[in-house]
């Protein structure tokens, strides 16, 4: 190969779509992103020096433009998936409702801000049934507010226990 040909080959950069297509594998259902993920498992890549999510890149390149303020959601609930057949547009509220409908939100002690465990809540419910202590007293025992105890008593919080 001559020097001119080598320079020409080096000068021809692959397109963002060509680079994208080398960074996932097609499984039976999902196209799993193998490139860099963020802390929640969503693929990331650079498109013209701008970092973008891989699933948004897939949507824009295989389906079309994403209107301002819209989210690209996953039917498959796999954040690493870039299969355009698994992607749909929705608002942030649509995405949160989809998560709730599919029962994927963190509940109970798995929620990052939980002060109680499922075992604590069972104890609280027993104490409430016994009716020998006030909600304020129960709250003091478990280091939570009487409002937190009230929400458990009413079945608003910790419904799954």
C-alpha positions as CSV (number, residue, x, y, z in Angstrom):
1,X,0.0,0.0,0.0
2,X,1.4,3.4,-1.0
3,X,1.7,6.3,1.4
4,X,-1.1,8.2,-0.3
5,X,-3.5,5.3,0.1
6,X,-2.6,5.0,3.8
7,X,-3.2,8.7,4.4
8,X,-6.5,8.5,2.5
9,X,-7.6,5.4,4.6
10,X,-6.7,7.3,7.8
11,X,-8.5,10.4,6.7
12,X,-11.8,8.6,6.1
13,X,-13.4,8.4,9.6
14,X,-16.3,6.2,10.2
15,X,-19.7,7.9,10.7
16,X,-21.3,8.1,14.2
17,X,-23.8,5.5,13.0
18,X,-21.1,3.1,11.9
19,X,-19.3,3.5,15.2
20,X,-22.6,3.0,17.0
21,X,-23.4,-0.2,15.2
22,X,-20.1,-1.7,16.3
23,X,-21.0,-1.2,20.0
24,X,-24.0,-3.5,20.5
25,X,-24.9,-7.1,20.0
26,X,-28.2,-8.4,18.9
27,X,-29.7,-11.0,21.2
28,X,-33.0,-12.8,20.8
29,X,-34.9,-9.7,21.9
30,X,-32.7,-6.8,22.8
31,X,-29.8,-5.1,21.1
32,X,-27.4,-4.9,24.1
33,X,-25.1,-1.9,24.3
34,X,-21.5,-2.9,25.0
35,X,-20.1,0.6,25.2
36,X,-19.8,2.7,28.2
37,X,-22.8,2.8,30.5
38,X,-23.8,5.3,33.1
39,X,-24.4,4.3,36.8
40,X,-28.0,3.2,35.9
41,X,-27.0,1.0,33.0
42,X,-27.9,3.4,30.1
43,X,-25.4,3.3,27.3
44,X,-23.5,6.5,26.4
45,X,-21.6,7.6,23.4
46,X,-20.1,10.7,21.8
47,X,-21.7,12.2,18.7
48,X,-19.7,15.1,17.3
49,X,-18.0,15.7,20.7
50,X,-21.4,15.7,22.5
51,X,-22.2,12.9,25.0
52,X,-25.6,11.4,24.4
53,X,-27.5,8.3,25.5
54,X,-27.2,5.3,23.2
55,X,-31.0,4.6,23.2
56,X,-31.7,8.2,22.2
57,X,-29.1,7.9,19.4
58,X,-30.8,4.7,18.2
59,X,-34.2,6.3,18.2
60,X,-33.1,9.3,16.2
61,X,-31.2,7.3,13.7
62,X,-33.7,4.5,13.1
63,X,-37.1,6.1,13.9
64,X,-36.8,9.9,13.8
65,X,-36.4,13.1,15.6
66,X,-37.1,13.4,19.3
67,X,-39.3,16.4,20.1
68,X,-38.1,18.8,22.8
69,X,-39.1,17.6,26.3
70,X,-39.8,14.0,25.3
71,X,-38.2,11.0,26.8
72,X,-37.2,7.8,24.9
73,X,-38.7,5.0,26.9
74,X,-38.0,1.2,26.8
75,X,-40.8,-1.4,26.3
76,X,-38.3,-4.1,27.4
77,X,-37.3,-2.3,30.6
78,X,-33.6,-2.9,29.8
79,X,-31.6,0.3,30.0
80,X,-28.8,-1.2,28.0
81,X,-31.1,-2.0,25.0
82,X,-30.8,0.1,21.9
83,X,-33.3,-1.9,19.7
84,X,-35.5,0.7,18.1
85,X,-38.4,-1.7,18.2
86,X,-38.2,-1.5,22.0
87,X,-38.2,2.3,22.1
88,X,-41.1,4.7,22.3
89,X,-41.6,8.4,23.0
90,X,-43.3,9.6,26.1
91,X,-43.1,12.5,28.6
92,X,-41.2,12.0,31.9
93,X,-44.6,11.5,33.5
94,X,-45.4,8.7,31.0
95,X,-42.1,7.1,31.8
96,X,-42.8,7.2,35.5
97,X,-46.3,5.8,35.0
98,X,-44.9,3.0,32.9
99,X,-42.5,2.2,35.7
100,X,-45.4,2.2,38.2
101,X,-47.6,0.1,36.0
102,X,-44.9,-2.5,35.6
103,X,-44.1,-2.5,39.4
104,X,-40.5,-1.5,38.9
105,X,-40.2,1.3,41.4
106,X,-38.2,0.8,44.5
107,X,-40.4,-0.1,47.5
108,X,-39.9,-0.4,51.2
109,X,-36.4,-0.9,52.5
110,X,-35.1,-1.0,48.9
111,X,-36.0,2.7,48.5
112,X,-32.9,4.9,49.0
113,X,-34.5,7.1,51.7
114,X,-36.2,4.3,53.8
115,X,-35.7,4.5,57.5
116,X,-37.8,1.4,58.2
117,X,-37.6,-2.2,57.1
118,X,-40.4,-4.5,56.3
119,X,-39.9,-6.2,59.6
120,X,-40.2,-2.8,61.4
121,X,-43.5,-2.1,59.5
122,X,-44.9,-5.5,60.6
123,X,-44.0,-4.6,64.2
124,X,-45.6,-1.2,63.8
125,X,-48.8,-2.7,62.4
126,X,-49.0,-5.1,65.4
127,X,-48.6,-2.2,67.8
128,X,-51.3,-0.3,66.0
129,X,-53.7,-3.2,66.2
130,X,-53.0,-3.6,69.9
131,X,-54.0,0.1,70.4
132,X,-52.0,0.4,73.6
133,X,-49.7,3.2,72.3
134,X,-50.2,6.4,70.4
135,X,-48.8,6.9,66.9
136,X,-46.4,9.4,68.3
137,X,-45.0,6.9,70.8
138,X,-44.7,4.2,68.1
139,X,-42.9,6.8,66.0
140,X,-40.4,7.6,68.8
141,X,-39.6,3.8,69.1
142,X,-38.8,3.6,65.4
143,X,-37.2,7.0,65.1
144,X,-39.8,8.3,62.6
145,X,-42.6,10.9,62.8
146,X,-46.1,10.2,63.9
147,X,-47.1,11.2,60.3
148,X,-45.0,8.3,59.0
149,X,-46.9,6.0,61.4
150,X,-50.2,7.5,60.3
151,X,-49.5,6.8,56.7
152,X,-48.7,3.2,57.5
153,X,-51.9,2.9,59.6
154,X,-54.0,4.3,56.7
155,X,-52.4,2.0,54.2
156,X,-50.9,4.8,52.1
157,X,-47.3,3.9,52.7
158,X,-45.8,0.4,52.9
159,X,-48.9,-1.1,51.2
160,X,-46.9,-4.1,50.1
161,X,-46.3,-5.2,53.7
